[in-house]
Amino acid sequence: MDNSKEIIRQQLALLKQEINDAEKQSGRPQGCVKLQAVCKFHPVQSVLDAISCGQILFGENRVQEAKEKFEEIEKIGCNFDLHIIGSLQRNKVKNAVKIASCIESVDRIELLEEIEKQCAKTDRQIQVLFEFHTAEDSKSGFQTLEELEKALLFCAEGKAPHVIPKGFMTMAPFTTDEKLIHDSFSTMRETAEKMKKEFSNFDLCELSMGMSGDFKIAIQEGSTQVRIGTAIFGNRDYQNA
């Protein structure tokens, strides 16, 4: 019952209103922040219910689950835009690029090399976001500005022609201290601004930051995309995790 279509519809409407309110309070244009529905551990039917309510953008952490789920949805003929947002191993890239339009968790050059290799096989292009480490809780993401610059330079030098850099992603610390959360997101925003100037040939317009507990702060700090799961679909079913 928690994942019924009507509840999902109500939750999506509530979240979109909260996002609009946060945009307005931050002095940002209405509609500048996208809602990504994170559907890890939620069944195909929940995703279909969300699609029927007008939600198109989805995020998945695990490639195998995403492939099985969204290949089934694709066969039905539903329109969707899927992003891979979890830590990605090189041996999972082949399937990731088949089903997703964007990989948000690029955190090393070796991963870029593998994405390029797999996309080149079918002459497919894919968007990527560079994950940057801004919180002690998370060990994922590029750890330094120099590492991030090297990854962007790798693309700028034409070594990954099938990879389209679109921006950055980060996770704030798991804390109730709003100052620490603000600091995390502002660090990402400031880093993104530096990279935009240095690599102006890329359209690094996306800033994916903010989840269920901190998305309003993320919007204040310039997020263009918030990743929300539980507030839409309810508690996850971990039995099949």
N, C-alpha and C positions, 0 to 999 in steps of 0.2 A: 504493500500500500504506500510505503514511503516514496516509491519510485513511480507512482501513477502519473499519467499524463497531466492531469489537472494540477497536481502538486508541482510538477516540473514547470508547467506554464506559469503558475503563480510565482514560483521562485525566480524564474527568468525575468518576469516583469518587475518584480521587486528589486532585483539586482541591477537591472538596466536603469531603473529610476534612481537608485543610489549612486550609480556611476554618473548619471547626468547631473545629479545634485553636487557630487564631488567636483565634476568639471566646472560647474558654475561657481562654486565656492572658491575654486582655485584660479578663477579668471581665465579658464581655458575654453576653447570653442566647443559647443555641444557636438557630440558624436566623434570626438577626436580619440576616444579610448575604446578599443575593441574588447569584447568579452569572449574569452576562450573557455569553453566548457571542458573541464578535465574529467575524463570518464574512465580512468583506471579502475579495474575491478567491478565496473558496472556493466550489466548485460546489454546485448544488442538492442533489446526493446526499449531500454531507457534512452539510448542514443536516438533511435527512431522517433520516440516521443518528443525529444528535444528538437529534432529536425522538423517535425510537424508543427512545432511551435515557433518556427522561424530561426532557430539556432543553426548556424552553418559551421562555425569555427570550433574545432575540438582539439584537445591535447591528450596525448597518451605517453606514459612513462616507459612501458615495456613493448618492445618491437613485436614479439611473437603474438602477444595478446592483441595488439593493434592490427596486425596483419589479418589474423583470423576474423576479428570483429568487423573491420572496415571492408574487407573483401566481400563479406556477406552483405553488408550494406550497399556496396557498389553494385552487386548483382541485382539487388532490388531496384536499382536505378535512382537512388537518392543522391542529391547533390551535397557535398561536404568538402571542407578544407581541413586537413589533418596535419598537426604539427607533432613531431617527436620532441618531448621536453625532458626526458630522463637521461641519465648518464648512458652513453652509447659505446658499446664495445665494437671493435673493428669487424668482428665476425657477424655482427647484426646489421651492418650497413647495407648489405645487398638487399635485404627485405625492407629496410627502412625507406630507401629511395624509391622502391616500387609503389609504396602506398601513401607516402607523405609528400606534402608540397614544401615543407620547411623542417629543418632540424635546428632546434633552438639551443642545443647543448654542446656545441662545438667548443672543445676545451684544450685541443692540442693539434699541432700541425699533422701528426700521423693520422689523425681522424680525417682531416681535410684531404689528405692524399688518398685515403680509402674511399671517401665520398666521390672524389673525382674519378677514381678508377672504376667504380661501379656505375656511375652515371654515364661515363664515356662508352660503356658497352652498348648502351641503347640510345646514345646521343640525347640523353635527358638532362635538363637543367633543374637545379633545385636551389631554393633559397636557404640561407643559413643565418643564424644569430650566434654571436660569439659570447659564450658564458664567461663572466668575469667574477672572480671571488671578492666579495665585499663583507663577508661575515665569518667569524671564527667557527660558527657551528657547522658550516658547510665546507667540505674540502674540495668540492668540485669547482671547475672554472679555472681560467688562466689566473695565476697567482700574482703576476706582476704586469706592470704597464709594458715593459720590454717584451715579455712573452706575447702579449696581445698584439703589439706592433709587428712582431715577426710573422704572426699568423696573417694579419692583413696584408703585409708586404708580400707574403707568399702568393696571395690572390692577385695583388696589384701587378706582380711580375708575370702574370699570365700562366702560372703553373697549375691553375685549377679553373680552366675555362667553362666548365659545366657548373661551377659553384657561384651563386649570386649572393654576395654579402649584403644583408639587409639591416643589420643593427646588432643589438646586444641584449643579453639576458642576465639577471642576477636573482639571488634569493637573500632576503633579509634574515637576520638572526631570529631564532625562535625565542622571543622574549616579549614581555609586556612593557618594556621600557621604550616608549615611543621615540625618545631621542636617539637611541641606538638604531632603531628602524629608519628614522629620517636620515641618519648619517650614512647608513648602508646605501639607501636609494640615491642620496645626493652624490655620493662617491661614484656611483654608476653613471649618473647623469653627467657629471663633470668629466668623467673619463670618456664618455661617448662624445661629448662636445669636442674634446681634444682630437679624438680619432676622426671625427667628421671633417675637421679642418686639415688634418694631415693627409687624409685619404679622400679628398673631395671628389674624386672620380667615381666613388661608390655612393649609392643612395642609401646611406645608413640611417634610415628614418624610424626604424622600430626600436622601441625600448620596452622589452617584456619584463615587467616586475610588478609584484603584488599578487597576493593570494587571498583566500577567504578572510583571514584575520588582519591583513594590513593593506588591502588594496586602496583604501581611501588615502592613506599616507602616500602610497606609491603614485597615485594620481596627482597629489599635491607636488610631488617631486618630478613629474614629467613623464610618467609611464604612458605608453600608447597601447598597451595590451595587458590585461589582468587575467591571471590563470586561476579559475575557481571551479572546484569540484563538489565538495560536500554541501555547500550552500545551495547547489542546484539539485543534485541527485540524492542527497541524504548520505547516511553512513555507508561506507564501502563494504562489500561482501569479501572478506579476506579468506574465506574457506577454500577458494580456488587459487589463492595467491601462491 
